[in-house]
Amino acid sequence: MKINKLVLGLGLVSIAFTGCKSTQIASTKTKATATIPAMLTATDAVVAKKGAMTPAEIKAWPHMDIFKDSVPGISLERAYEFVKGKKATTVIVGIIDSGVDVEHEDLKDVLWTNPKEIAGNGIDDDKNGYVDDMHGWNFLGGEKGTLAPEQLEVTRMLKAAKVRFDGKTVEDIATADKADFAMYQKLKEAYTKKAEGGIKTLERMNFLMDAISTIKTHLGKDDFTLSDVTTIKTEDTDLGQKVAAITAVYGRGASEKDIAEYRESLVSNKQYDMDFNGRVTGDDANDWSTKSYGNNNVIGGGKDELHGTHVAGIVAASRNNGIGMNGVAKNVQIMTVRAVPDGDEYDKDVALAIRYVVDNGAKVVNMSFGKAFSPHSKWVYDAMKYAEKHDVLLVKAAGNNGEDIDLPSYVHFPTDSPINGADEIVDNILTVGAMSRHFDENLCATFSNYGKTRVDIFAPGLEIYSTVPKDNGYLSIQGTSMASPEVAGVAALVRSYYPSLSASQVKYIIINSGIEYNKEVIVPGTKSRENPEGERKNFNDLSVNGRILNAYNALYMADVMVNGK
């Protein structure tokens, strides 16, 4: 499932978005010998930015510098100053997502184009199994169109398990089937919890739409602003509750249109519908033997590609062209692969998408999606190992559940650490948590997953301004889905200027070159009505090294590793 949250506020649920020490540098597996001075890491004296930021500053915050701006951005301009005059090579970045608007003004000049394919001739010129794959491939499409809504994986798995176990108790189950029955019970519990959550969210949206209607009647207007709402004084309890709710939602940037569209998406939601089958590819998602399916429509249909377009812009929107916004990396080509529907992705699509980008030359791959269950996880693990063998770095979002994903009961697929406490099965995957622009106790995004073992780095993931499809649009969205491409962009920068470094070495550099924040923060997901202050932990305890992404430090460390300064 795409893991971003639109900035609607009110917890509006996801629309789903210099010190003097020395540092030892090495691949995470192969130790190197270079020792370098510490970089931009001593932040104890840094004071968080005071006062309100302007809209323009908020749009630009992910690229700011903590020492210059007192905002925990990735020091991008400082990074480009560091590599000024240095030779760069082009890096292909795979975007495995919902699709990308390849006609967007800020993306059309940074697209990967298959040099071995002739556009529109209906022939698989490069004989890779995919006809006319000029800018990538769509594993969600077929002759019947393109897949948009989908079920959650828990829905699909529960539907299959019900055939065997519905109506049975544990006493009815043979010993050989008890493990499968235990999984069936786990699926039932998870499905019920998620479905009930969906119902509550829809009820909340219905309440907000009713509140808007009531306020319109009270004001005698067909449209109103936040200022209009704040003028309402009433002793009517019902009206007062509605005014308070709309004031909070509108105060965080939402509009009637946003709420109505989100409500409509919930009404048309197929994630919990066991009778729904949205797959139009013509293949069997449970059969690995058939691999050449889909079509070359990487844009998708309707609003499906909003998520992927936003992600692509964060990585590589054309820099310094005087329009829109700047992506993290230049000297990059975006390869688009559609494998993420509005629902949970299929393991088969993900595994084939990874193999596709690897086979076509990507050196960095962004994967801003995830799910709680994975019936064919081995196919994905094998694809990860295939990427590792071909020296490709995979960057993935940690997820937006506000959970400690180190807990034995929690696995966020795809993962390089399927068993808690065990070694990673590959050394080419970075898992990314999301952070805010506030360099204080509110540093972590409230929704971000975290974990001392399973989350490698935190990166900007709140109020992220980037490209969206249709009419060359731009929008601020939040989520670990937005943090992951910040890291992918920096990884592409490193691989562009220091191409001799392996995927494993780039992973090490990004984890160990980040800015330290050795203070307590509010742990994501711990604020509630019962505990409005939330729980506190040292930021070091929320990821592998307790660091936040820094492009300058990453390039500096890469330079020392390669040139030995």
C-alpha positions in Angstrom: 0.0 0.0 0.0 1.2 3.5 -0.8 2.3 5.0 2.5 1.8 8.8 2.5 -0.5 11.1 4.3 -2.1 14.2 2.8 -1.7 17.2 5.0 -5.3 17.5 6.1 -4.7 17.9 9.8 -6.9 16.9 12.7 -5.2 13.5 12.5 -7.4 13.2 9.5 -6.0 9.7 8.9 -4.0 8.9 5.9 -5.3 9.3 2.4 -3.5 6.5 2.4 1.2 10.9 3.6 32.0 20.1 13.8 33.2 18.1 16.2 36.7 16.6 16.6 36.0 12.9 16.8 37.2 10.4 14.2 34.8 8.1 12.2 35.8 4.7 10.9 34.4 4.2 7.3 33.5 0.8 5.9 31.0 -1.1 4.0 28.5 -2.7 6.4 30.0 -6.0 5.5 33.5 -5.3 4.3 35.5 -3.1 6.6 37.6 -0.3 5.1 40.7 1.3 6.6 40.1 5.1 6.1 39.7 7.3 9.1 38.2 10.7 8.7 37.4 13.7 11.0 33.9 14.0 12.2 31.7 16.1 9.9 28.7 18.3 10.6 27.5 16.4 13.7 27.8 18.6 16.8 24.3 20.0 17.2 24.2 20.5 21.0 24.6 24.3 20.5 22.0 24.5 17.8 18.8 26.2 18.8 15.6 25.3 16.9 14.3 28.0 14.6 12.1 30.5 16.4 9.0 32.0 15.1 6.8 31.0 12.2 8.2 30.1 8.9 6.9 31.6 5.7 5.1 29.4 3.2 8.1 29.6 0.9 10.4 28.5 3.7 8.2 25.6 4.6 8.2 24.4 0.9 12.0 24.5 1.0 12.7 23.2 4.4 13.8 19.6 3.5 16.9 21.1 1.7 17.8 23.5 4.4 20.9 23.3 6.7 20.7 22.8 10.4 23.6 25.0 11.2 22.8 27.9 8.8 19.0 27.8 9.0 18.3 26.1 12.4 16.0 23.7 10.5 17.0 20.0 10.2 17.1 19.7 6.4 19.6 17.7 4.5 22.1 20.5 3.8 21.6 20.1 0.1 23.1 23.4 -1.1 26.1 22.9 1.0 26.4 19.4 -0.6 26.4 20.9 -4.1 29.0 23.4 -3.2 31.2 20.5 -2.0 31.0 18.7 -5.4 31.2 21.8 -7.5 33.6 21.1 -10.4 33.7 17.4 -9.8 32.9 14.9 -12.5 29.4 13.3 -12.3 28.0 10.3 -14.0 24.3 9.7 -14.8 22.5 7.4 -12.3 19.2 5.6 -13.1 16.8 5.7 -10.2 13.9 3.2 -10.3 10.6 4.4 -8.8 8.5 1.3 -8.0 5.2 3.0 -7.1 1.7 3.8 -8.4 2.9 5.5 -11.6 4.5 8.8 -12.6 3.1 11.6 -14.7 5.8 11.5 -17.4 4.5 14.6 -19.0 4.9 16.8 -15.9 6.9 20.0 -16.6 9.3 19.2 -13.8 9.8 15.5 -14.7 9.7 15.2 -18.4 13.4 16.1 -18.8 14.6 13.6 -16.2 13.0 10.4 -17.5 14.9 7.2 -18.4 14.3 6.2 -22.0 15.0 2.7 -23.0 17.8 3.0 -25.6 17.1 -0.5 -26.9 13.4 -0.1 -27.6 11.7 1.6 -30.6 8.6 3.5 -29.5 5.2 2.4 -30.7 6.2 -0.4 -33.1 4.5 -3.1 -31.0 7.7 -5.2 -30.9 9.8 -6.2 -27.9 13.0 -4.9 -29.5 15.3 -5.6 -26.6 13.6 -9.0 -26.0 13.3 -8.4 -22.3 9.7 -9.7 -22.3 8.1 -6.2 -22.3 6.8 -4.5 -25.5 7.5 -0.8 -26.0 8.7 -0.3 -22.5 10.1 3.2 -23.2 10.1 4.7 -19.7 9.4 1.6 -17.6 6.6 -0.9 -17.2 3.2 -1.2 -15.7 2.6 -4.5 -13.8 -0.9 -3.4 -12.9 -2.3 -3.1 -16.4 -3.6 -5.4 -19.0 -5.9 -5.5 -22.1 -8.8 -4.7 -19.8 -7.2 -1.5 -18.7 -5.2 -0.6 -15.6 -5.7 -1.7 -12.0 -6.7 1.0 -9.6 -8.5 -0.2 -6.5 -7.4 -3.4 -4.8 -8.0 -5.4 -1.6 -5.6 -5.4 1.3 -3.4 -8.5 1.5 -5.1 -9.5 4.7 -8.4 -9.5 2.8 -7.1 -11.7 0.0 -5.4 -14.1 2.4 -8.4 -14.4 4.7 -10.7 -15.0 1.8 -8.5 -18.0 0.7 -8.2 -19.3 4.3 -12.0 -19.2 4.9 -12.5 -21.9 2.3 -10.6 -24.3 4.7 -11.3 -23.0 8.1 -14.6 -21.0 8.3 -16.8 -22.2 11.0 -14.3 -24.5 12.6 -12.7 -24.5 16.1 -9.3 -25.6 17.1 -10.6 -29.0 18.1 -11.7 -29.6 14.5 -8.2 -29.0 13.1 -5.7 -31.8 12.4 -2.3 -31.5 13.9 -0.7 -30.8 10.4 -3.1 -27.9 9.8 -2.8 -26.2 13.2 -0.2 -23.6 12.1 -2.3 -22.7 9.1 -5.4 -22.4 11.4 -3.4 -20.1 13.8 -2.6 -17.9 10.8 -6.3 -17.9 9.9 -7.2 -16.7 13.3 -4.5 -14.0 13.1 -5.9 -12.9 9.8 -9.4 -12.7 11.1 -8.3 -10.5 14.0 -6.3 -8.2 11.8 -9.1 -7.9 9.2 -11.7 -7.1 11.8 -9.5 -4.4 13.4 -8.7 -2.8 10.1 -12.3 -2.9 8.8 -13.6 -1.4 12.0 -11.0 1.4 11.7 -12.2 2.1 8.1 -15.8 2.3 9.3 -14.8 4.8 12.0 -12.9 6.9 9.6 -15.9 7.0 7.2 -18.1 8.0 10.1 -15.7 10.8 10.9 -15.8 12.1 7.3 -19.6 11.9 7.3 -19.6 14.0 10.4 -17.3 16.6 8.9 -19.4 16.8 5.7 -22.5 17.2 7.8 -20.7 19.9 9.8 -19.9 21.8 6.7 -23.6 21.7 5.6 -24.7 22.9 9.0 -22.2 25.8 9.0 -23.3 26.8 5.5 -26.9 27.0 6.7 -26.0 29.0 9.8 -23.9 31.5 7.8 -26.3 31.6 4.9 -23.5 31.0 2.5 -22.7 28.3 -0.1 -19.0 28.6 0.6 -17.1 29.8 3.7 -13.6 30.4 4.9 -11.8 29.7 8.2 -12.3 33.3 9.1 -16.1 32.9 8.7 -16.1 29.9 11.0 -14.2 31.6 13.7 -16.8 34.4 13.9 -19.5 31.9 14.9 -20.5 32.3 18.6 -23.1 29.8 19.8 -24.4 28.0 22.9 -25.8 25.3 20.8 -23.8 22.1 21.7 -24.2 20.4 18.3 -23.2 23.5 16.3 -20.4 24.2 18.7 -18.9 20.7 18.2 -19.2 21.1 14.4 -17.6 24.6 14.5 -14.7 23.2 16.6 -14.1 20.3 14.2 -14.1 22.4 11.1 -12.0 25.1 12.7 -9.3 22.5 13.5 -9.5 20.8 10.0 -9.5 24.1 8.0 -6.8 25.5 10.3 -4.5 22.8 9.1 -5.0 23.5 5.5 -7.9 21.2 4.5 -10.9 22.3 2.5 -14.4 21.0 1.8 -13.0 19.6 -1.5 -10.3 17.7 0.3 -12.7 16.2 2.8 -15.3 15.3 0.1 -12.7 13.6 -2.0 -11.4 11.6 0.9 -14.8 10.6 1.9 -15.6 9.5 -1.7 -12.4 7.4 -1.7 -13.6 5.7 1.5 -17.0 5.0 0.0 -15.5 3.4 -3.1 -12.8 1.6 -1.1 -12.4 -2.1 -2.0 -9.7 -2.9 0.5 -12.0 -5.0 2.7 -14.4 -6.3 0.0 -13.8 -10.1 -0.2 -15.9 -10.4 -3.3 -13.9 -7.9 -5.2 -11.2 -8.9 -7.8 -9.5 -5.9 -9.3 -6.7 -7.7 -11.1 -6.8 -7.0 -14.8 -3.4 -8.3 -15.8 -4.6 -11.7 -17.0 -2.0 -13.6 -15.0 -2.2 -15.6 -11.7 -0.7 -13.6 -8.9 0.1 -16.9 -7.1 1.9 -18.4 -10.1 5.6 -17.4 -10.5 6.0 -19.1 -13.9 4.1 -16.3 -15.8 6.1 -13.1 -15.8 5.4 -11.2 -19.1 2.2 -9.4 -18.3 1.1 -5.8 -17.9 1.5 -2.9 -20.3 3.7 0.2 -20.9 1.3 2.7 -19.4 3.5 4.0 -16.6 1.2 7.0 -15.9 -1.8 5.0 -14.7 -5.3 6.3 -14.6 -7.1 9.0 -12.8 -5.3 10.0 -9.6 -3.5 6.7 -9.2 -0.2 8.2 -10.1 -0.3 11.1 -7.5 1.8 9.2 -5.0 4.5 8.0 -7.5 4.6 11.5 -9.2 5.2 13.1 -5.8 7.9 10.6 -4.9 9.7 11.1 -8.3 9.7 14.8 -7.9 11.4 14.6 -4.5 14.2 12.5 -6.0 14.8 14.3 -9.2 12.5 17.1 -10.3 14.5 19.3 -12.7 16.8 21.5 -10.6 17.1 25.3 -11.1 14.7 25.5 -14.0 12.8 28.4 -12.5 9.6 26.4 -12.1 8.0 24.3 -9.4 10.6 22.9 -7.0 14.0 21.3 -7.0 14.5 17.5 -6.7 17.4 16.3 -4.5 19.6 14.8 -7.3 20.7 16.0 -10.6 22.4 13.7 -13.2 19.6 11.3 -12.6 17.1 9.5 -14.9 13.8 8.3 -13.4 12.7 4.8 -14.4 9.0 4.2 -13.6 7.5 0.9 -12.7 3.9 0.6 -11.6 3.3 -2.1 -9.0 1.5 -0.3 -6.2 -2.3 -0.1 -6.5 -4.9 1.6 -4.2 -4.7 -1.2 -1.8 -2.0 -3.7 -1.1 0.6 -4.6 -3.7 1.0 -8.2 -4.9 4.3 -9.9 -4.0 4.7 -11.1 -7.5 4.4 -7.6 -9.0 6.9 -6.2 -6.5 9.4 -9.0 -7.1 9.2 -8.6 -10.9 9.4 -4.8 -10.5 12.6 -5.1 -8.6 14.1 -7.4 -11.2 12.9 -5.1 -14.0 14.7 -2.1 -12.7 17.8 -4.1 -11.9 17.9 -5.6 -15.4 17.5 -2.2 -17.0 20.3 -0.5 -15.2 19.0 1.2 -12.1 21.6 1.7 -9.4 19.1 3.1 -6.8 15.5 2.1 -6.3 12.8 3.8 -4.2 10.1 1.7 -2.7 7.5 3.8 -0.8 5.0 1.1 0.0 4.5 -1.7 2.5 2.0 -4.1 4.1 1.5 -6.3 7.1 1.2 -9.7 5.4 3.2 -11.2 2.5 2.1 -14.7 1.3 4.9 -15.0 -1.3 7.7 -13.1 0.6 10.3 -15.6 -0.7 9.8 -14.2 -4.3 10.5 -10.7 -2.9 13.5 -11.9 -0.8 14.9 -13.5 -3.9 14.5 -10.3 -5.9 16.3 -8.4 -3.1 19.2 -10.8 -3.3 19.2 -10.4 -7.1 19.5 -6.6 -6.6 22.3 -7.1 -4.1 24.1 -9.4 -6.5 23.9 -6.7 -9.2 25.0 -3.9 -6.8 21.7 -2.0 -6.6 20.6 -0.1 -3.5 17.0 -0.4 -2.5 15.5 2.4 -0.3 12.2 1.7 1.4 9.7 3.5 3.6 9.4 2.3 7.2 5.6 2.8 7.3 3.1 5.2 8.9 1.6 3.2 11.8 3.5 5.0 14.6 4.8 1.5 15.6 8.1 0.0 16.9 8.8 -2.3 14.0 11.4 -4.1 16.1 8.7 -5.8 18.1 8.4 -9.6 17.3 4.7 -9.2 16.5 5.3 -6.6 13.8 6.8 -7.1 10.4 6.5 -4.4 7.7 6.9 -6.0 4.3 9.0 -5.9 2.2 11.8 -6.2 4.8 15.4 -7.3 4.9 15.0 -8.5 8.4 12.0 -10.9 8.5 13.0 -12.4 11.8 13.4 -9.9 14.7 17.0 -10.0 16.0 18.3 -12.0 13.1 20.9 -10.7 10.7 19.7 -8.9 7.6 19.3 -11.2 4.7 20.9 -8.7 2.3 23.1 -5.6 2.8 21.7 -3.3 0.1 18.5 -2.0 1.7 17.9 1.2 3.6 14.7 1.6 5.7 13.7 5.2 6.3 11.6 6.9 9.1 10.0 10.3 8.7 10.9 13.5 10.6 9.6 17.0 10.8 11.2 20.5 10.5 11.1 21.0 14.2 14.6 20.5 15.8 13.2 19.7 19.3 11.1 17.1 21.0 8.7 17.1 18.0 11.5 16.0 15.6 9.9 12.7 14.7 6.8 12.7 12.6 3.9 11.5 14.8 2.9 8.7 12.3 6.4 7.3 11.5 7.4 3.8 12.4 10.7 3.4 14.2 13.0 0.7 15.5 16.6 0.5 16.8 17.2 -2.5 14.5 14.9 -2.2 11.6 14.9 1.6 10.8 18.3 2.8 9.4 17.9 6.6 9.2 15.3 9.4 9.5 14.7 11.9 6.8 12.3 14.8 6.0 8.8 13.4 5.6 6.4 16.1 6.9 5.1 19.0 4.8 7.0 17.8 1.7 6.3 19.9 -1.4 6.6 18.1 -4.7 5.1 17.3 -8.1 1.6 15.9 -8.6 -0.1 14.8 -11.8 -2.3 16.7 -14.2 -1.9 20.4 -15.0 1.8 20.4 -13.8 0.6 20.5 -10.2 2.5 20.7 -6.9 1.3 19.7 -3.4 2.6 19.2 0.2 2.1 15.6 1.4 3.5 13.8 4.4 4.6 10.2 5.1 7.5 7.9 5.3 6.8 7.6 1.5 8.2 11.1 1.2 11.2 10.5 3.5 12.3 7.5 1.5 12.9 9.4 -1.8 14.9 12.1 0.1 17.3 9.3 1.0 17.1 7.8 -2.5 18.0 11.2 -3.9 21.1 11.5 -1.7 22.1 7.9 -2.5 21.9 8.8 -6.2 24.1 11.9 -5.6 26.7 9.7 -3.9 26.6 7.1 -6.7 26.8 9.9 -9.3 29.9 11.5 -8.0 31.5 8.4 -6.5 30.5 5.6 -8.8 33.2 3.2 -7.6 31.3 2.8 -4.3 29.2 -0.3 -3.9 25.5 -0.3 -2.8 26.6 -1.7 0.6 29.1 1.1 1.0 26.6 3.8 0.1 24.2 2.3 2.7 26.9 2.5 5.3 27.7 6.1 4.4 24.1 7.3 4.6 23.5 5.6 8.0 26.8 6.8 9.5 27.1 10.3 8.1 23.8 11.6 9.4 23.4 14.4 11.9 23.2 13.2 15.5 20.4 14.4 17.8 21.2 13.1 21.3 18.1 14.3 23.0 14.7 13.1 24.0 11.8 13.2 21.5 8.2 12.3 21.6 7.9 8.7 20.4 5.7 8.4 17.3 2.3 7.0 17.9 2.3 7.5 21.7 0.1 10.7 22.0 -3.5 10.0 22.9 -6.4 11.5 24.8 -5.3 9.5 27.8 -1.6 10.6 27.3 -1.6 13.9 25.5 2.1 14.5 26.2 3.1 11.1 24.7 6.1 9.0 25.7 9.7 10.3 25.5 12.8 8.4 24.4 16.3 9.5 23.3 16.3 9.9 19.5 19.2 7.5 19.4 16.9 4.7 20.4 14.6 5.0 17.4 16.9 4.0 14.6 20.2 2.1 14.0 22.5 5.1 14.7 20.0 7.7 15.8 20.8 10.1 12.9 19.0 12.2 10.4 19.9 12.4 6.7 22.6 14.8 5.6 23.6 15.1 2.0 26.8 17.1 2.6 28.1 14.7 5.2 27.3 11.7 2.9 29.3 13.3 0.0 32.1 14.2 2.4 32.4 10.7 3.8 32.2 9.2 0.3 35.0 11.5 -0.9 37.2 10.4 2.0 36.4 6.7 1.4 37.3 7.0 -2.3 40.2 9.6 -2.2 41.5 8.9 1.3 41.8 12.5 2.4 
